[in-house]
Amino acid sequence: MALYEHVFLARQDLSQAQVDALAAGATEIVEANGGKVTKTETWGLKSLAYKIDRNRKAHFVMLNIDGPGSLVSELERQNRINEDVIRWLTIAVEEHEEGPSAMMRKNDRERKRRGDRGGND
């Protein structure tokens, strides 16, 4: 079985519940094609470097996937059909990162730094 990291961007006007439903749908696709999602991270609503389909922001979600290569093509096909997903990227990796990803660690550092300055959380 190959290891993959799949990141997708969802439209900015979706609620967090809708974004979670998209992640659950992606997990179902992976499991239906003989794979397993080992970790799901929601990175939150972030600003984009440039507009994509009239969106200045997007919800970022990452899935760590363990499965055959054929499931990637089906997952990406479903992403193309879904109007709520504006971009995605799937890469093959040697091993999955243990613990939180670099994006989650960055968010924790920023929260701690804001707290040190006496800002309101």
C-alpha positions in Angstrom: 0.0 0.0 0.0 1.2 3.5 -0.9 1.1 6.5 1.4 -0.4 9.8 0.3 -1.2 13.3 1.6 -4.3 14.8 0.1 -5.1 18.5 0.7 -8.2 20.1 -0.6 -9.5 23.7 -0.4 -13.3 24.2 0.0 -15.2 27.4 -0.8 -15.1 30.2 1.8 -18.9 30.4 2.2 -19.3 26.9 3.6 -19.9 26.3 7.3 -17.5 24.2 9.3 -20.1 21.4 9.4 -20.2 21.4 5.6 -16.4 21.2 5.4 -16.5 18.3 7.9 -19.0 16.6 5.7 -16.7 17.0 2.7 -13.9 15.4 4.7 -16.2 12.6 5.7 -17.2 12.1 2.1 -13.6 11.9 1.0 -12.9 9.4 3.7 -15.8 7.3 2.4 -14.4 7.4 -1.1 -11.0 6.2 0.2 -12.5 3.4 2.2 -14.8 2.3 -0.7 -11.6 1.9 -2.9 -9.7 -0.2 -0.4 -7.8 2.5 1.5 -7.7 3.9 4.9 -7.5 7.6 6.2 -5.0 7.6 9.1 -5.4 11.3 10.0 -7.7 14.2 9.1 -6.7 17.8 9.9 -8.8 20.9 9.3 -6.5 23.8 9.1 -9.3 26.4 9.1 -10.3 29.3 6.9 -7.2 30.9 5.5 -6.5 33.7 3.0 -5.4 32.7 -0.5 -2.5 34.3 -2.3 -4.8 35.1 -5.3 -8.5 34.8 -6.0 -9.7 31.4 -7.1 -13.3 31.3 -8.6 -14.1 34.6 -6.8 -12.9 33.2 -3.5 -10.4 35.2 -1.5 -10.3 32.6 1.3 -10.7 28.9 1.6 -11.2 26.1 4.1 -8.1 23.9 4.1 -8.3 20.2 5.0 -5.6 17.5 4.9 -6.0 13.7 4.8 -3.3 11.2 5.3 -4.2 8.2 3.2 -2.9 4.6 3.1 -4.1 2.7 0.1 -3.6 1.7 -3.6 -2.9 4.2 -6.3 -6.3 3.6 -8.0 -8.1 5.3 -5.2 -6.3 8.6 -5.8 -7.7 8.9 -9.3 -11.3 8.2 -8.0 -10.8 10.7 -5.2 -9.6 13.4 -7.6 -12.4 12.6 -10.1 -14.9 13.2 -7.3 -13.2 16.5 -6.4 -13.5 17.6 -10.0 -17.3 17.0 -9.9 -17.8 18.7 -6.5 -18.5 22.4 -6.8 -17.5 23.1 -3.2 -13.9 21.9 -3.7 -12.0 24.7 -5.5 -8.4 23.1 -5.5 -6.7 19.9 -4.3 -3.3 18.3 -4.3 -2.4 14.7 -3.7 1.3 13.7 -3.2 2.9 10.3 -2.5 5.1 10.3 0.6 7.6 7.9 2.0 6.0 8.0 5.5 3.3 10.0 7.2 4.4 12.7 9.7 3.7 11.7 13.3 1.8 14.1 15.5 0.4 17.4 14.2 1.4 18.7 10.8 3.6 21.8 10.2 0.5 23.9 9.6 -1.1 22.9 12.9 2.2 23.5 14.8 2.3 27.0 13.1 -1.2 27.8 14.3 -0.2 26.7 17.9 2.9 29.0 17.8 0.8 31.9 16.6 -1.8 31.4 19.3 0.9 31.3 22.0 2.6 34.4 20.6 -0.7 36.4 20.6 -1.3 35.2 24.2 2.1 36.4 25.3 1.3 39.9 24.0 -1.8 40.1 26.1 -4.1 40.0 23.1 -7.7 38.7 23.4 -8.2 35.2 22.1 
